[in-house]
Amino acid sequence: MISEQSTPSLLVLAAGMGSRYGGLKQVDPVGPNGETLMDYSLCDARKAGFRKVCFLIREEMYEIFHEQIGSKYADTMEVKYAYQSTDDLPEGTNRSVERKKPWGTGHAVWCARHVLSKSSFAVLNADDFYGFATFEELWRSLRQFKNVAQDDRKIRGFIVGYSLQETLSDHGSVSRGICKVEDGNLDSVEEWSGITSTEEGIIGTDSTGISHKLTGEEVVSMNVWGFPNQVFPALEEELIEFISSSTDLEKDEFYLPAAVDRWIKSGKAVFQTARASCKWMGVTYRDDKPVVVQSIGNMIANGEYPEALF
């Protein structure tokens, strides 16, 4: 029996502004009564079993975020906050750099270490729609995690991936972590950019800058991860290495998938993998929003969600 203290938590990454979108899309309404994509995710997460949520935000966002999002869940979930700051870095690292943009998703998760140090947890983006089946899979997988002994250094995690063709935008290119899966385990994840549909098919650029044609059936990471609580020391080691080896500390980002990929290749981690059985939706560009609003409306009409979540 897993103790209440170690009951899995949900970490929602909401510190980014959405530069391509042009605004604070985490609190932009898509539902008929002002609901956000985050509201639908938390509705699904709670239905799946999650009762603890930590919002990773910038500290200056707290008032608007708590008023519009966090306060709505105070009666149904244990709500906590963690803050991503460019000044929050491991001891001994270079803190003199003038960094204006966040350090990336790997750093964001590490910034939640003080809040999530006692339980396994799932990670997801605030501005994506993942579907109930994804949270059901995360909850089932995380309930299997147990805090490992201190001498067991292997990280055992989980990822829910999506079919690439389900994650494209009709209004511009996207970047995705292309996953290779062997025998149900993640073998590698590589960041690709400029992925878009053309008359000749789907094309994208790999991490070496070479363009390729893609089938659309590739498994991609949409930042849906499950981690045991001992991941934080490993993330700190990776963050220190990233800062020491970066060639441009003003622009380079410490990506969570890149850290996971290095752990797998070095034998430090094993990540079970499942392909999502439901459709992903997101608002990468402003022109994506009407499609998402229509899709939410269709799901409400089909009885998948109530007319009003609150």
C-alpha positions in Angstrom: 0.0 0.0 0.0 1.4 3.4 -1.0 1.3 6.0 1.8 -0.7 9.1 1.4 2.5 11.1 1.6 3.9 9.4 -1.5 0.6 9.6 -3.5 1.6 10.8 -7.0 1.4 14.5 -7.7 0.9 16.5 -10.9 3.5 19.1 -12.0 2.1 21.6 -14.4 4.7 23.7 -16.3 3.2 27.1 -16.8 6.2 29.5 -16.6 6.4 30.3 -20.4 4.8 33.2 -22.1 4.3 31.5 -25.5 6.4 33.8 -27.7 5.0 32.6 -31.0 1.5 32.8 -29.6 1.9 36.4 -28.4 0.4 36.3 -24.9 -0.2 34.4 -21.7 -1.9 31.5 -23.4 -2.0 29.4 -20.2 -5.0 31.5 -19.0 -6.6 32.0 -22.4 -10.2 30.6 -22.5 -11.2 27.9 -24.9 -14.3 26.6 -23.2 -17.9 28.0 -23.3 -17.6 29.4 -19.8 -14.0 30.6 -19.8 -12.4 27.3 -19.2 -8.7 27.0 -20.3 -6.9 24.0 -21.7 -5.4 23.6 -18.2 -8.8 23.4 -16.7 -9.7 20.4 -18.9 -6.4 18.7 -18.1 -7.0 19.1 -14.4 -10.6 17.9 -14.8 -9.2 14.7 -16.5 -6.4 14.4 -14.0 -8.7 14.5 -11.0 -11.1 12.0 -12.7 -8.1 9.7 -13.2 -7.1 9.9 -9.5 -4.8 12.8 -9.0 -5.5 14.9 -5.9 -2.2 16.9 -5.6 -1.1 19.6 -8.1 1.9 21.9 -8.2 1.9 24.8 -10.6 5.4 25.8 -11.8 5.1 29.5 -12.7 7.1 32.7 -12.5 6.7 34.3 -9.1 5.3 37.6 -10.6 2.5 35.5 -12.3 1.2 34.3 -8.9 -1.7 36.7 -8.3 -3.3 36.4 -11.8 -2.6 32.7 -11.9 -4.0 31.9 -8.5 -7.0 34.1 -9.1 -7.9 32.6 -12.5 -6.6 29.0 -12.1 -5.3 27.8 -8.7 -8.1 29.1 -6.5 -10.7 27.1 -8.5 -9.2 23.9 -7.3 -8.7 24.7 -3.6 -11.7 22.6 -2.6 -11.0 19.6 -4.7 -7.2 19.3 -4.9 -4.1 20.1 -2.8 -2.7 23.1 -4.6 0.9 24.2 -4.3 3.2 26.5 -6.3 6.9 26.4 -7.3 8.7 29.2 -9.1 11.1 29.2 -12.0 13.7 31.9 -11.7 16.8 32.4 -13.8 18.6 33.0 -10.5 17.7 29.5 -9.1 20.8 27.5 -10.0 22.9 24.8 -8.2 25.7 25.9 -5.9 29.0 26.5 -7.6 27.6 27.3 -11.0 28.1 30.5 -13.0 25.5 32.9 -11.6 26.9 36.0 -13.2 25.3 35.5 -16.6 22.5 37.9 -17.6 19.7 35.5 -18.6 16.4 37.0 -19.7 14.5 33.8 -20.9 13.9 30.7 -18.8 16.6 28.0 -18.7 14.2 25.4 -20.2 12.0 22.5 -19.2 14.7 20.5 -17.4 15.5 23.5 -15.2 11.7 24.1 -14.7 11.2 20.6 -13.2 14.3 21.0 -11.0 12.9 24.2 -9.6 10.0 22.2 -8.1 12.4 20.1 -6.1 11.4 21.6 -2.7 7.7 20.9 -3.3 7.9 17.4 -4.9 10.7 15.8 -3.0 8.5 13.2 -1.3 6.5 11.6 -4.0 6.5 10.4 -7.6 5.0 12.9 -10.0 3.7 13.5 -13.5 4.9 16.4 -15.7 2.8 18.1 -18.3 2.5 21.4 -20.2 -0.1 23.9 -19.1 -1.1 24.9 -22.6 -1.8 21.4 -24.1 -4.8 19.1 -24.1 -3.9 15.5 -23.5 -7.2 13.6 -22.9 -8.5 11.5 -20.1 -6.8 8.3 -21.2 -3.4 9.9 -20.9 -4.0 10.8 -17.3 -5.4 7.4 -16.5 -2.2 5.8 -17.9 0.0 8.2 -15.9 -1.9 7.5 -12.7 -1.7 3.7 -13.2 2.1 3.9 -13.9 2.9 6.3 -11.1 1.1 4.2 -8.6 3.6 1.4 -9.4 6.6 3.6 -8.4 8.1 3.2 -5.0 10.8 5.2 -3.4 13.9 3.2 -4.2 16.8 2.5 -1.8 19.6 5.0 -1.8 22.0 2.6 -3.3 19.8 2.0 -6.4 20.9 4.8 -8.7 18.8 3.8 -11.7 16.0 6.1 -12.6 12.8 4.3 -13.6 10.3 6.6 -15.3 7.5 6.7 -17.8 6.5 8.6 -20.9 3.2 8.9 -22.9 4.0 9.6 -26.5 1.7 10.8 -29.3 1.7 10.1 -33.1 3.5 12.9 -34.8 0.7 13.5 -37.3 -1.7 14.2 -34.4 0.5 17.1 -33.1 1.1 19.3 -36.2 -0.3 22.8 -36.7 -1.9 24.0 -39.9 -0.5 27.5 -39.3 3.3 27.0 -38.9 6.1 24.6 -38.1 6.6 22.9 -34.8 9.4 21.4 -32.8 9.0 17.9 -31.4 11.0 15.3 -29.5 11.1 12.3 -31.9 11.2 9.0 -29.8 12.6 5.7 -30.7 11.0 2.8 -28.7 12.4 -0.7 -28.3 10.4 -3.4 -26.6 8.1 -0.9 -24.8 11.0 1.2 -23.5 12.3 4.5 -24.6 15.5 4.0 -26.5 16.2 7.7 -27.4 14.5 11.1 -27.8 15.9 13.7 -30.2 14.7 17.2 -30.6 13.6 18.0 -34.2 12.6 21.4 -35.5 10.8 23.0 -38.4 8.4 20.1 -38.7 5.5 20.9 -41.1 3.2 19.3 -43.7 4.0 20.1 -47.3 2.6 18.9 -50.7 5.4 16.3 -50.6 4.6 15.1 -47.1 5.8 15.9 -43.6 9.3 17.2 -43.3 11.5 18.1 -40.4 15.1 19.0 -39.4 17.0 16.7 -37.0 19.4 17.8 -34.3 22.3 17.9 -36.7 20.5 20.3 -39.1 19.7 17.8 -41.8 16.1 17.7 -43.2 14.2 14.5 -43.6 10.8 13.2 -44.7 8.7 11.8 -41.9 5.8 9.3 -42.0 3.7 11.0 -39.3 3.5 7.7 -37.4 6.6 8.6 -35.3 6.2 8.7 -31.6 6.8 12.1 -30.2 7.2 13.5 -26.8 4.7 16.2 -25.8 6.3 16.6 -22.4 4.1 14.0 -20.6 6.5 12.3 -18.2 6.3 10.2 -15.0 9.2 10.5 -12.6 10.2 9.0 -9.2 11.1 11.5 -6.5 14.9 10.7 -6.7 15.0 12.4 -10.2 16.0 15.8 -8.7 19.6 15.0 -7.8 20.1 13.6 -11.3 18.6 16.7 -12.8 20.9 18.8 -10.8 23.9 16.9 -12.1 22.7 17.4 -15.6 22.0 21.1 -15.0 25.6 21.7 -13.7 27.0 19.9 -16.7 24.8 21.9 -19.1 25.9 25.2 -17.6 29.6 24.2 -17.6 29.5 23.1 -21.2 27.2 25.6 -22.8 28.6 27.8 -25.5 25.9 30.5 -25.1 24.5 30.9 -21.6 22.2 33.7 -22.7 20.3 31.5 -25.2 21.0 27.8 -24.7 18.2 25.8 -23.0 18.3 22.8 -20.7 15.6 20.5 -22.2 14.0 17.8 -20.1 14.0 15.3 -23.0 17.7 15.8 -23.6 18.4 14.9 -19.9 16.3 11.8 -20.2 18.0 10.8 -23.4 21.5 11.1 -21.8 20.4 9.0 -18.8 19.1 6.3 -21.1 22.2 6.2 -23.2 24.5 6.1 -20.2 22.5 3.3 -18.6 21.3 5.4 -15.7 17.6 5.2 -16.5 14.8 3.0 -18.0 11.7 4.7 -19.2 8.6 2.7 -20.1 6.7 4.0 -23.0 3.0 4.1 -24.0 1.5 5.6 -27.1 -1.5 7.9 -26.3 -4.9 6.5 -27.3 -6.5 9.9 -27.4 -5.9 13.1 -29.5 -3.6 15.8 -28.4 -4.6 19.5 -28.9 -2.6 22.6 -28.4 -2.4 26.3 -29.3 1.0 27.0 -30.8 -0.2 29.9 -33.0 -3.2 32.2 -32.5 -4.9 30.7 -35.6 -4.9 27.3 -33.9 -7.3 28.5 -31.2 -10.6 28.4 -33.3 -9.9 24.7 -34.1 -9.4 23.9 -30.4 -12.5 25.8 -29.4 -14.5 23.9 -31.9 -13.1 20.5 -30.8 -13.9 21.3 -27.2 -17.4 22.2 -28.2 -17.8 18.9 -30.1 -16.6 16.9 -27.0 -19.1 18.8 -24.8 -21.9 18.0 -27.3 -20.9 14.3 -27.2 -21.1 14.3 -23.4 -17.4 13.9 -22.8 -17.3 17.1 -20.7 -20.1 19.0 -19.0 -21.2 22.4 -20.4 -19.4 24.1 -17.4 -16.5 22.6 -15.5 -17.2 24.9 -12.5 
